[in-house]
Amino acid sequence: MAEQEKQQQKEKEKKPNIFQKLARFVKDIRSELKKVLWPSRKQVFNNTLIVLITCLILGGVIWILDFALGFLYKLVFA
């Protein structure tokens, strides 16, 4: 009896194989994706537009600074 109980405990303590781990992983992913609050199409469009405008503005600022500092460099060292 005691040996059977020990054997049963060992079986319970065994780690799950790779397929059981993979199945658990996929199940966890699905449950987490159900909890996600997805943005609407309008929100995605507005956020994308804001990012593009910000990139263009920052690109313009960097371009102006590069041009101005390059011009200043030529005045000082040329």
TITOR-30208 format. One record per residue: x, y negated, z negated of N, C-alpha, C in turn; chain; residue number from 1; residue in one letter. Coordinates in nm, 3 decimals. Layout:
N
+---------+---------+---------+---------+---------+---------+---------+---------+---------+--------+-----+---------+
!     npx !     npy !     npz !    capx !    capy !    capz !     cpx !     cpy !     cpz ! cadena ! num ! residuo !
+---------+---------+---------+---------+---------+---------+---------+---------+---------+--------+-----+---------+
!       X !       Y !       Z !       X !       Y !       Z !       X !       Y !       Z !      A ! NUM !       A !
...
+---------+---------+---------+---------+---------+---------+---------+---------+---------+--------+-----+---------+
//
This chain:
78
+---------+---------+---------+---------+---------+---------+---------+---------+---------+--------+-----+---------+
!     npx !     npy !     npz !    capx !    capy !    capz !     cpx !     cpy !     cpz ! cadena ! num ! residuo !
+---------+---------+---------+---------+---------+---------+---------+---------+---------+--------+-----+---------+
!   0.082 !   0.120 !   0.000 !   0.000 !   0.000 !   0.000 !   0.086 !  -0.126 !   0.000 !      A !   1 !       M !
!   0.184 !  -0.127 !  -0.088 !   0.269 !  -0.245 !  -0.098 !   0.346 !  -0.268 !   0.031 !      A !   2 !       A !
!   0.386 !  -0.159 !   0.096 !   0.460 !  -0.172 !   0.222 !   0.369 !  -0.225 !   0.332 !      A !   3 !       E !
!   0.243 !  -0.184 !   0.332 !   0.150 !  -0.233 !   0.432 !   0.124 !  -0.383 !   0.414 !      A !   4 !       Q !
!   0.114 !  -0.425 !   0.289 !   0.093 !  -0.566 !   0.261 !   0.213 !  -0.648 !   0.305 !      A !   5 !       E !
!   0.334 !  -0.599 !   0.280 !   0.455 !  -0.669 !   0.322 !   0.461 !  -0.679 !   0.474 !      A !   6 !       K !
!   0.423 !  -0.570 !   0.541 !   0.425 !  -0.570 !   0.687 !   0.321 !  -0.669 !   0.742 !      A !   7 !       Q !
!   0.206 !  -0.676 !   0.679 !   0.103 !  -0.769 !   0.723 !   0.149 !  -0.914 !   0.702 !      A !   8 !       Q !
!   0.219 !  -0.939 !   0.592 !   0.271 !  -1.073 !   0.567 !   0.376 !  -1.110 !   0.669 !      A !   9 !       Q !
!   0.461 !  -1.014 !   0.707 !   0.563 !  -1.040 !   0.807 !   0.499 !  -1.074 !   0.941 !      A !  10 !       K !
!   0.392 !  -1.004 !   0.976 !   0.323 !  -1.030 !   1.101 !   0.261 !  -1.170 !   1.101 !      A !  11 !       E !
!   0.209 !  -1.210 !   0.985 !   0.151 !  -1.343 !   0.974 !   0.257 !  -1.452 !   0.984 !      A !  12 !       K !
!   0.377 !  -1.422 !   0.933 !   0.484 !  -1.520 !   0.931 !   0.557 !  -1.529 !   1.064 !      A !  13 !       E !
!   0.533 !  -1.436 !   1.157 !   0.599 !  -1.439 !   1.286 !   0.564 !  -1.568 !   1.360 !      A !  14 !       K !
!   0.663 !  -1.618 !   1.431 !   0.639 !  -1.738 !   1.510 !   0.559 !  -1.700 !   1.634 !      A !  15 !       K !
!   0.475 !  -1.790 !   1.680 !   0.399 !  -1.761 !   1.803 !   0.493 !  -1.758 !   1.923 !      A !  16 !       P !
!   0.457 !  -1.678 !   2.023 !   0.543 !  -1.670 !   2.140 !   0.527 !  -1.796 !   2.226 !      A !  17 !       N !
!   0.603 !  -1.802 !   2.334 !   0.607 !  -1.923 !   2.416 !   0.472 !  -1.955 !   2.478 !      A !  18 !       I !
!   0.395 !  -1.853 !   2.515 !   0.265 !  -1.877 !   2.577 !   0.164 !  -1.932 !   2.476 !      A !  19 !       F !
!   0.173 !  -1.885 !   2.353 !   0.084 !  -1.937 !   2.249 !   0.120 !  -2.083 !   2.218 !      A !  20 !       Q !
!   0.249 !  -2.114 !   2.218 !   0.292 !  -2.252 !   2.194 !   0.245 !  -2.342 !   2.307 !      A !  21 !       K !
!   0.258 !  -2.293 !   2.431 !   0.217 !  -2.372 !   2.546 !   0.066 !  -2.396 !   2.545 !      A !  22 !       L !
!  -0.010 !  -2.291 !   2.512 !  -0.155 !  -2.305 !   2.504 !  -0.194 !  -2.406 !   2.396 !      A !  23 !       A !
!  -0.128 !  -2.401 !   2.283 !  -0.157 !  -2.495 !   2.174 !  -0.122 !  -2.638 !   2.216 !      A !  24 !       R !
!  -0.010 !  -2.653 !   2.287 !   0.034 !  -2.784 !   2.334 !  -0.069 !  -2.844 !   2.429 !      A !  25 !       F !
!  -0.116 !  -2.766 !   2.526 !  -0.216 !  -2.814 !   2.622 !  -0.346 !  -2.849 !   2.550 !      A !  26 !       V !
!  -0.385 !  -2.768 !   2.454 !  -0.507 !  -2.795 !   2.377 !  -0.494 !  -2.927 !   2.300 !      A !  27 !       K !
!  -0.378 !  -2.949 !   2.241 !  -0.355 !  -3.073 !   2.167 !  -0.357 !  -3.195 !   2.261 !      A !  28 !       D !
!  -0.300 !  -3.179 !   2.379 !  -0.301 !  -3.290 !   2.475 !  -0.444 !  -3.326 !   2.513 !      A !  29 !       I !
!  -0.524 !  -3.225 !   2.544 !  -0.663 !  -3.250 !   2.583 !  -0.740 !  -3.320 !   2.471 !      A !  30 !       R !
!  -0.717 !  -3.276 !   2.346 !  -0.791 !  -3.338 !   2.235 !  -0.746 !  -3.483 !   2.215 !      A !  31 !       S !
!  -0.618 !  -3.512 !   2.237 !  -0.570 !  -3.650 !   2.222 !  -0.621 !  -3.739 !   2.335 !      A !  32 !       E !
!  -0.627 !  -3.685 !   2.456 !  -0.676 !  -3.765 !   2.568 !  -0.824 !  -3.800 !   2.553 !      A !  33 !       L !
!  -0.898 !  -3.719 !   2.483 !  -1.038 !  -3.751 !   2.457 !  -1.053 !  -3.869 !   2.362 !      A !  34 !       K !
!  -0.952 !  -3.895 !   2.282 !  -0.956 !  -4.004 !   2.185 !  -0.915 !  -4.139 !   2.246 !      A !  35 !       K !
!  -0.856 !  -4.136 !   2.365 !  -0.803 !  -4.257 !   2.427 !  -0.918 !  -4.347 !   2.473 !      A !  36 !       V !
!  -0.905 !  -4.475 !   2.446 !  -1.001 !  -4.573 !   2.493 !  -0.946 !  -4.632 !   2.623 !      A !  37 !       L !
!  -0.998 !  -4.586 !   2.736 !  -0.947 !  -4.626 !   2.866 !  -0.999 !  -4.764 !   2.903 !      A !  38 !       W !
!  -0.914 !  -4.850 !   2.962 !  -0.960 !  -4.983 !   3.003 !  -1.048 !  -4.974 !   3.127 !      A !  39 !       P !
!  -1.130 !  -5.076 !   3.144 !  -1.217 !  -5.080 !   3.261 !  -1.136 !  -5.124 !   3.383 !      A !  40 !       S !
!  -1.197 !  -5.109 !   3.500 !  -1.130 !  -5.149 !   3.624 !  -1.100 !  -5.299 !   3.622 !      A !  41 !       R !
!  -1.191 !  -5.377 !   3.570 !  -1.173 !  -5.523 !   3.563 !  -1.056 !  -5.559 !   3.471 !      A !  42 !       K !
!  -1.046 !  -5.492 !   3.357 !  -0.936 !  -5.519 !   3.265 !  -0.802 !  -5.485 !   3.328 !      A !  43 !       Q !
!  -0.796 !  -5.372 !   3.398 !  -0.672 !  -5.333 !   3.465 !  -0.634 !  -5.436 !   3.571 !      A !  44 !       V !
!  -0.731 !  -5.480 !   3.650 !  -0.706 !  -5.580 !   3.753 !  -0.655 !  -5.710 !   3.692 !      A !  45 !       F !
!  -0.722 !  -5.757 !   3.587 !  -0.680 !  -5.883 !   3.522 !  -0.540 !  -5.872 !   3.463 !      A !  46 !       N !
!  -0.512 !  -5.762 !   3.395 !  -0.379 !  -5.744 !   3.336 !  -0.270 !  -5.736 !   3.443 !      A !  47 !       N !
!  -0.300 !  -5.668 !   3.554 !  -0.203 !  -5.658 !   3.663 !  -0.178 !  -5.796 !   3.724 !      A !  48 !       T !
!  -0.284 !  -5.873 !   3.741 !  -0.270 !  -6.007 !   3.796 !  -0.185 !  -6.096 !   3.704 !      A !  49 !       L !
!  -0.207 !  -6.087 !   3.576 !  -0.129 !  -6.165 !   3.480 !   0.019 !  -6.127 !   3.486 !      A !  50 !       I !
!   0.048 !  -5.998 !   3.496 !   0.187 !  -5.953 !   3.503 !   0.253 !  -6.004 !   3.631 !      A !  51 !       V !
!   0.184 !  -5.994 !   3.744 !   0.241 !  -6.042 !   3.870 !   0.268 !  -6.192 !   3.868 !      A !  52 !       L !
!   0.174 !  -6.269 !   3.817 !   0.192 !  -6.414 !   3.809 !   0.309 !  -6.448 !   3.717 !      A !  53 !       I !
!   0.318 !  -6.380 !   3.602 !   0.428 !  -6.404 !   3.509 !   0.562 !  -6.371 !   3.574 !      A !  54 !       T !
!   0.569 !  -6.261 !   3.649 !   0.694 !  -6.225 !   3.718 !   0.733 !  -6.329 !   3.821 !      A !  55 !       C !
!   0.633 !  -6.379 !   3.896 !   0.664 !  -6.481 !   3.996 !   0.713 !  -6.611 !   3.930 !      A !  56 !       L !
!   0.650 !  -6.650 !   3.822 !   0.692 !  -6.773 !   3.753 !   0.833 !  -6.757 !   3.697 !      A !  57 !       I !
!   0.859 !  -6.646 !   3.629 !   0.994 !  -6.625 !   3.574 !   1.099 !  -6.614 !   3.684 !      A !  58 !       L !
!   1.062 !  -6.548 !   3.795 !   1.154 !  -6.540 !   3.909 !   1.185 !  -6.677 !   3.964 !      A !  59 !       G !
!   1.084 !  -6.764 !   3.972 !   1.106 !  -6.901 !   4.019 !   1.196 !  -6.980 !   3.925 !      A !  60 !       G !
!   1.174 !  -6.965 !   3.796 !   1.258 !  -7.035 !   3.697 !   1.403 !  -6.989 !   3.708 !      A !  61 !       V !
!   1.423 !  -6.859 !   3.720 !   1.560 !  -6.807 !   3.733 !   1.623 !  -6.855 !   3.862 !      A !  62 !       I !
!   1.546 !  -6.859 !   3.972 !   1.598 !  -6.905 !   4.099 !   1.640 !  -7.052 !   4.091 !      A !  63 !       W !
!   1.556 !  -7.135 !   4.027 !   1.589 !  -7.278 !   4.013 !   1.714 !  -7.295 !   3.927 !      A !  64 !       I !
!   1.722 !  -7.223 !   3.815 !   1.841 !  -7.233 !   3.729 !   1.966 !  -7.186 !   3.803 !      A !  65 !       L !
!   1.956 !  -7.080 !   3.880 !   2.070 !  -7.030 !   3.956 !   2.115 !  -7.134 !   4.058 !      A !  66 !       D !
!   2.019 !  -7.193 !   4.127 !   2.052 !  -7.294 !   4.226 !   2.118 !  -7.416 !   4.160 !      A !  67 !       F !
!   2.060 !  -7.462 !   4.050 !   2.112 !  -7.581 !   3.981 !   2.251 !  -7.554 !   3.924 !      A !  68 !       A !
!   2.270 !  -7.441 !   3.861 !   2.402 !  -7.411 !   3.803 !   2.507 !  -7.388 !   3.912 !      A !  69 !       L !
!   2.466 !  -7.327 !   4.023 !   2.559 !  -7.310 !   4.135 !   2.600 !  -7.444 !   4.193 !      A !  70 !       G !
!   2.505 !  -7.535 !   4.207 !   2.534 !  -7.670 !   4.256 !   2.627 !  -7.743 !   4.159 !      A !  71 !       F !
!   2.601 !  -7.730 !   4.030 !   2.685 !  -7.794 !   3.928 !   2.826 !  -7.736 !   3.930 !      A !  72 !       L !
!   2.838 !  -7.607 !   3.951 !   2.967 !  -7.540 !   3.958 !   3.049 !  -7.595 !   4.076 !      A !  73 !       Y !
!   2.981 !  -7.612 !   4.191 !   3.051 !  -7.665 !   4.308 !   3.097 !  -7.809 !   4.285 !      A !  74 !       K !
!   3.017 !  -7.889 !   4.213 !   3.056 !  -8.028 !   4.185 !   3.179 !  -8.033 !   4.092 !      A !  75 !       L !
!   3.184 !  -7.945 !   3.994 !   3.291 !  -7.951 !   3.896 !   3.420 !  -7.890 !   3.949 !      A !  76 !       V !
!   3.412 !  -7.774 !   4.015 !   3.531 !  -7.701 !   4.051 !   3.569 !  -7.710 !   4.198 !      A !  77 !       F !
!   3.494 !  -7.782 !   4.279 !   3.529 !  -7.789 !   4.421 !   3.589 !  -7.922 !   4.458 !      A !  78 !       A !
+---------+---------+---------+---------+---------+---------+---------+---------+---------+--------+-----+---------+
//
